[in-house]
Amino acid sequence: MIPIGKVGEIAGGEEDGRFVKIKQLPDRPPSYLILLAQGPDFAEGCGDYWVKDSEDLEEFINEAWWTITWLPLDGQNIE
C-alpha cells in the first residue's frame, strides 16, 4: 500500500535521492499527483506526475523502479 500524504525518500530510478509525496485529488474516482523535490520540505527542485487512479499509481511506482523509504510523520507538512 502506498501512503497518501506522507513524505518518502526515493532510491533507484531516475529520481534517485529525491523526495516524493502522493496527493489524492478530489476527482471521482480519485486521481493522484506524485510530487517530487530535492528535499523533504518540497521547497526546491519540485516537479510532479499525474495518474488517473490507484491502479495506475501502483503501476507507476513499480515501473519507476523506486524503492521508497517513508519518513516518520513527525514534523511533516502533509497538505
C-alpha positions as protocol buffer text, in pm:
chain_id: "A"
residue {
  index: 1
  type: MET
  ca { x: 0 y: 0 z: 0 }
}
residue {
  index: 2
  type: ILE
  ca { x: 128 y: 345 z: -93 }
}
residue {
  index: 3
  type: PRO
  ca { x: 81 y: 604 z: 185 }
}
residue {
  index: 4
  type: ILE
  ca { x: -105 y: 918 z: 79 }
}
residue {
  index: 5
  type: GLY
  ca { x: 31 y: 1250 z: 208 }
}
residue {
  index: 6
  type: LYS
  ca { x: 345 y: 1102 z: 363 }
}
residue {
  index: 7
  type: VAL
  ca { x: 696 y: 1206 z: 253 }
}
residue {
  index: 8
  type: GLY
  ca { x: 934 y: 939 z: 131 }
}
residue {
  index: 9
  type: GLU
  ca { x: 1293 y: 931 z: 6 }
}
residue {
  index: 10
  type: ILE
  ca { x: 1347 y: 761 z: -329 }
}
residue {
  index: 11
  type: ALA
  ca { x: 1627 y: 517 z: -400 }
}
residue {
  index: 12
  type: GLY
  ca { x: 1662 y: 393 z: -757 }
}
residue {
  index: 13
  type: GLY
  ca { x: 1542 y: 500 z: -1097 }
}
residue {
  index: 14
  type: GLU
  ca { x: 1578 y: 845 z: -1250 }
}
residue {
  index: 15
  type: GLU
  ca { x: 1462 y: 1018 z: -930 }
}
residue {
  index: 16
  type: ASP
  ca { x: 1724 y: 858 z: -701 }
}
residue {
  index: 17
  type: GLY
  ca { x: 1789 y: 1077 z: -395 }
}
residue {
  index: 18
  type: ARG
  ca { x: 1478 y: 1291 z: -440 }
}
residue {
  index: 19
  type: PHE
  ca { x: 1174 y: 1304 z: -215 }
}
residue {
  index: 20
  type: VAL
  ca { x: 818 y: 1206 z: -303 }
}
residue {
  index: 21
  type: LYS
  ca { x: 473 y: 1278 z: -162 }
}
residue {
  index: 22
  type: ILE
  ca { x: 146 y: 1145 z: -306 }
}
residue {
  index: 23
  type: LYS
  ca { x: -155 y: 1377 z: -302 }
}
residue {
  index: 24
  type: GLN
  ca { x: -505 y: 1243 z: -362 }
}
residue {
  index: 25
  type: LEU
  ca { x: -720 y: 1472 z: -578 }
}
residue {
  index: 26
  type: PRO
  ca { x: -1096 y: 1514 z: -525 }
}
residue {
  index: 27
  type: ASP
  ca { x: -1196 y: 1350 z: -855 }
}
residue {
  index: 28
  type: ARG
  ca { x: -1443 y: 1059 z: -862 }
}
residue {
  index: 29
  type: PRO
  ca { x: -1277 y: 811 z: -857 }
}
residue {
  index: 30
  type: PRO
  ca { x: -978 y: 993 z: -710 }
}
residue {
  index: 31
  type: SER
  ca { x: -672 y: 1066 z: -921 }
}
residue {
  index: 32
  type: TYR
  ca { x: -327 y: 1133 z: -775 }
}
residue {
  index: 33
  type: LEU
  ca { x: -40 y: 1381 z: -800 }
}
residue {
  index: 34
  type: ILE
  ca { x: 305 y: 1239 z: -742 }
}
residue {
  index: 35
  type: LEU
  ca { x: 504 y: 1535 z: -608 }
}
residue {
  index: 36
  type: LEU
  ca { x: 885 y: 1530 z: -628 }
}
residue {
  index: 37
  type: ALA
  ca { x: 1150 y: 1758 z: -476 }
}
residue {
  index: 38
  type: GLN
  ca { x: 1517 y: 1774 z: -387 }
}
residue {
  index: 39
  type: GLY
  ca { x: 1445 y: 1798 z: -14 }
}
residue {
  index: 40
  type: PRO
  ca { x: 1180 y: 1675 z: 230 }
}
residue {
  index: 41
  type: ASP
  ca { x: 1041 y: 2028 z: 270 }
}
residue {
  index: 42
  type: PHE
  ca { x: 947 y: 2045 z: -103 }
}
residue {
  index: 43
  type: ALA
  ca { x: 1096 y: 2396 z: -131 }
}
residue {
  index: 44
  type: GLU
  ca { x: 1315 y: 2347 z: -442 }
}
residue {
  index: 45
  type: GLY
  ca { x: 1361 y: 2129 z: -745 }
}
residue {
  index: 46
  type: CYS
  ca { x: 993 y: 2042 z: -748 }
}
residue {
  index: 47
  type: GLY
  ca { x: 806 y: 1855 z: -1019 }
}
residue {
  index: 48
  type: ASP
  ca { x: 511 y: 1624 z: -1045 }
}
residue {
  index: 49
  type: TYR
  ca { x: 340 y: 1343 z: -1231 }
}
residue {
  index: 50
  type: TRP
  ca { x: -34 y: 1270 z: -1252 }
}
residue {
  index: 51
  type: VAL
  ca { x: -204 y: 932 z: -1261 }
}
residue {
  index: 52
  type: LYS
  ca { x: -575 y: 864 z: -1312 }
}
residue {
  index: 53
  type: ASP
  ca { x: -642 y: 611 z: -1034 }
}
residue {
  index: 54
  type: SER
  ca { x: -493 y: 392 z: -759 }
}
residue {
  index: 55
  type: GLU
  ca { x: -409 y: 110 z: -1001 }
}
residue {
  index: 56
  type: ASP
  ca { x: -211 y: 350 z: -1221 }
}
residue {
  index: 57
  type: LEU
  ca { x: -40 y: 491 z: -911 }
}
residue {
  index: 58
  type: GLU
  ca { x: 86 y: 149 z: -806 }
}
residue {
  index: 59
  type: GLU
  ca { x: 189 y: 67 z: -1162 }
}
residue {
  index: 60
  type: PHE
  ca { x: 374 y: 399 z: -1195 }
}
residue {
  index: 61
  type: ILE
  ca { x: 575 y: 343 z: -874 }
}
residue {
  index: 62
  type: ASN
  ca { x: 662 y: -14 z: -977 }
}
residue {
  index: 63
  type: GLU
  ca { x: 767 y: 82 z: -1331 }
}
residue {
  index: 64
  type: ALA
  ca { x: 983 y: 369 z: -1198 }
}
residue {
  index: 65
  type: TRP
  ca { x: 1200 y: 114 z: -1012 }
}
residue {
  index: 66
  type: TRP
  ca { x: 1175 y: 321 z: -696 }
}
residue {
  index: 67
  type: THR
  ca { x: 1242 y: 192 z: -350 }
}
residue {
  index: 68
  type: ILE
  ca { x: 1082 y: 443 z: -116 }
}
residue {
  index: 69
  type: THR
  ca { x: 1172 y: 487 z: 249 }
}
residue {
  index: 70
  type: TRP
  ca { x: 871 y: 657 z: 407 }
}
residue {
  index: 71
  type: LEU
  ca { x: 974 y: 911 z: 669 }
}
residue {
  index: 72
  type: PRO
  ca { x: 812 y: 943 z: 1013 }
}
residue {
  index: 73
  type: LEU
  ca { x: 518 y: 1183 z: 1027 }
}
residue {
  index: 74
  type: ASP
  ca { x: 677 y: 1399 z: 1298 }
}
residue {
  index: 75
  type: GLY
  ca { x: 729 y: 1746 z: 1156 }
}
residue {
  index: 76
  type: GLN
  ca { x: 594 y: 1665 z: 809 }
}
residue {
  index: 77
  type: ASN
  ca { x: 367 y: 1909 z: 633 }
}
residue {
  index: 78
  type: ILE
  ca { x: 121 y: 1675 z: 460 }
}
residue {
  index: 79
  type: GLU
  ca { x: -110 y: 1932 z: 299 }
}
